[in-house]
Structure formats: C-alpha cells, structure tokens
Amino acid sequence: MTPLRLVVFDVDGTLVDSQHNIIAAMAMACEGAGVAVPPASATRGIIGLSLGEAIAAVTPAADPAQRARVETLYKEAFFTLRSRPDHEEPLFPGALEMIDAVEAGGALLGIATGKSRRGVAAALERHGLEGRFLTVQTADEGPGKPHPAMLMRAMVEVGAEPSDTSMIGDTSFDMTMARAARVDAIGVAWGYHPAAALTEAGARVVAAVCADVPALVAEGPGVGRVLAP
C-alpha cells in the first residue's frame, strides 16, 4: 500500500495575511486593560502562539489578572474588527494555488494553528476553504506551539506516520514543533519570522514563494537550503 502523505499548514502568516488585525486587536486589548501596548514588531513576532502564551510574551510587566483581562478584551476586539465591512485578511498571493497543487499531488491536507477553533473556521469560510482540510488542530484542544501535540493529533486522526508528514509554516514555533514531532519542516519566507530564524529552528528548507512549496513537499527531506526570492 502507498503510505498516506499528510501536509499540515499553519494559517496566520502562511495562508492568511492577518497581521494587521492581530496587531490592532492586541493594541486595543492592552489599552483597554491599562497595560503597556507592545510595539507592532513584538506582536508580529508572537503570531502563531496560543493566545495566552502570546499575551504573556508581550506583557512582561502585567500580573495574571491583567493578562486575563487582556485576553478577554483581545477576543472582543478581534470579533469587532472581523465584523467590520472593511475587514480584510487576504490569502497570500498563490496560497490557493499552493493548496490545490499539494492536494493534486496526492497529499492529505491539515491545519495546525494558534487560532481558536472558531477563528480558524471563520477564516476557512471567508476564503471558501471549508472541507479542504481533513484534520484541523488548534490550541483549544491542548498545548499550543511549539509543543508537538497538534501534529501528533493530526497524524493519529488521518493515520499518517511522521516520515510521511510535512509541516508548512512561517515561524520558528512551527519549525520547532515539526522537529519535536519528527516530521519534515518546511518554512516559508513571506510570513512573520525571517528565514534565518526558521533555518535556526530546524527548517529543512525555506520557500520564497507559494509556488515553491508543492515541489518541496514532493521531494521530501533532503539537503537544507533557502530558495532565492
């Protein structure tokens, strides 16, 4: 029998360019809670972590009660932003074609994201991607990135082995998670962490554009390299 091939995608920074809304929601939440608003670069750097971990990382001086308040206000702010008529979280150029090509190559598709289950469902619906991913893993069900739990659950759900699984992501958290789960780690250079950070975290290769990804998935683990833009 041909082994199952599983390709798991991150969402924010890999499929969807959501940084502006995340940064805005974090600023609104911190301001509302009376906590110092982190620089945009700091918030961008923690995209991909579960919400609680992300807030803790950008509010080092806050106490637990303040962080809990920030978390509540963040969820409210993000819902408000998402409900606005001018709300925009576009797919990255070529992302849909990338998904189509990976699936056409015979792989099963999955997601592992720091988004809530409700948030990822809304993102998939917005872009007409409902039903495309056989397994969808969020930090709602257990430890978030870089813990390997989401990838382990994804592989169990579809019956794939680590040697037949690839993780596609834009952050060092994705690459660390992939290595911990002993799966192929493919970084993408169009997201929120620099390519050097992805390589340092264990990426086998860093794709410059979406069109690079299907071939990198097909070739499997090999000699690490960063593709030229």
N, C-alpha and C positions, 0 to 999 in steps of 0.2 A: 504493500500500500504506500502511496505517496504521502509523506508526512504533512500535517497541517502547517501552513505558513501563516503566522499572525504578525500583523504590523499595527502597532499601537501609537496613536498620535496624541501629543499634547494639544491643548486648544489655544489658550491665550499666548500670543507671540509665535505660534506655529501655524495654526489655521486661521485664526481671527486676530486682527489688529485692534485690541481692546484697551490699550494702554491709557488713552486719553480719559475714558470713563472711569477706569480704576484709579488713576491719579486724582481725578476730580472728586470721586466718592470718598477717597481717603482724606483729602483735604477738608471736605465738608464734615466728615465724621469727627476728625480731630478737633476742628474748630468748635464744633458743637459740644464736644466733651471737655473743652478747656485744656486740651493737650496741644503741645507744640506741633504745628503742621510740618511734616517731613518734606525735604526737598523732593521735587519730582523724580530726580535720579534715584533717590533712595527707594521710593515706592516702586519705580520701574524695576529695580533690582530684586525685589521680593515677589514679583508676579510669578505665580506658579506654586507658591507655598499655600498651605491651608490658611484660611482667614485668620485664625487665632495666632498661628505662628508668624504670619506676615505682620500683623499688628504689633506683636511683641517685638519684632525686629526693628520696626520704625518708630517705636515709642519707648525707648530705653529708660526714660525717667518717669514713666507713668506707673501707677500702682495697679494691682489686679482689678479693682473696682473701676478705675478709669478705662482700662483696656476693655473691660466688659461693655462699658458704655460706648466706646469707640466701635466695637463690633456691632452692637445694635444699630447705632447711627449709620454705620457703613452700609449695612443691608438696606436700611430705609433709603439712604441716598442713592444707592445703586439702582434700586427699584424705581425711584423717582426719575433718574436720568434715563433709564431704559424705557420709561413710559412716555418720554417727550417725543413730539412729532419729528424733531430734528435729530433724534438718536441715531447714531451710526457706529457700527462695529463691523467694518467690512472684512471679507475674506482677503487674505494676502493675494497679490497677483499670481495666478497659476495654481492656487491651492485646490480648487475644484478639479482641475485637470490632473493634478498630482494624485488626488484621491482616486479618481477614475482609473488612472494608469496602474496604480498599485493594485487595485481590485481586479483589473483586467488581467494582471499578471498572475492571478490565482490566489492572492493572499486574502485572508480574512481580516477585517478592519476592526480596530478597537480604539478606545479613548482612555487616557489616564490624565486627570486634570485636578488642579486645585480648586476649580469651581465647585459650587454646590450642585447637587443633582438638579435642582430647579433651574439654576443658572445655565448649566450645560444643555438642558432640554430646551430652554428658550433660545439659546444660540443656534442649536441644530435646526429648530423650527424656522428661525428667521432666515436661514440660508438654504432651506429646503433639503436638509441632510438627515431628516428623521428616517430611521430604519436602515441607514447605511452602515452603522457600526454594530457588530454582533455583541460586543461587550463594552459597557461604559462604566468606568470606575472613577469614583470621586472620593474625597476625603471624608464625606459624610458617613461612609461605612467603616472607617478605620483610620490608621495612620496615614498622614499625607506624605508628600515628597520631602526628603529623598528616601524615605523608608521604602523598601521594595514591595510592601503589601499589595498595592494596587496592581502591579504587574503580576504578582503571584496569583491573585484572584482572577485576573483576566485570562491567564494561561489555563487555570483549572476550569474556568467556565467554558472554554472552547476546546479543551483537550490538546493544547499545543505544548511543546517542550521548549525550554529556554534556548536550545540550539537552533530552533526554528522560529524564533521571535525577535522582532526588531522594535526598538523604541525610537520614535522621531520627536525631537524636542529642541527648544531654543535656549534652555537654561542649564546651568551646571547641576541644578536639582534633578533634572530629567536624566542627565548622563550618570550622575551618582546613583540614582535609583536603578537605572538599567544595569550598571555594573554590579550592584548589590544583588540583583535578581539573576545575574549571569546571562543577560540577553544582549544582543547586538545593539550598540549605542550609536545612533546617527544624529549628529547635531545639525541645526540649521542656522545660517548666518543672518537671516533677515529679522530675527526676533530681538529679545531684550538683554541678552548676555553676549559679550564679544566672543568671537570664535576661539580666541586663545583660552578663555575660561572654560569653554566646552571641551577643548582638547585636554586641558589640565585635569578636568573632572572625569576623563575617560572616554571621550568620543572616539570611535574608530575613524570617523571621517566627519567633516563639516560641509554640508551642501551650501552652495552660494545662492541657488535659486530653486524654486519648487520643481522645476523640470529635471533637476539632477537626481531627485530622490528615488524614483522608480528603479533606475539602473543600479543605484547603490543598494537598494533592498535586494534586488535580484542577484547581485554578485555575492552577497553575504560577507561575513567577517573577512578582512584581508589586511593589507598594509594601510595603516592610518595616514591620512593626508587631509589637507584643506584645499578644496577646489578654488581656483581663481575666480573672482567675481566676473 
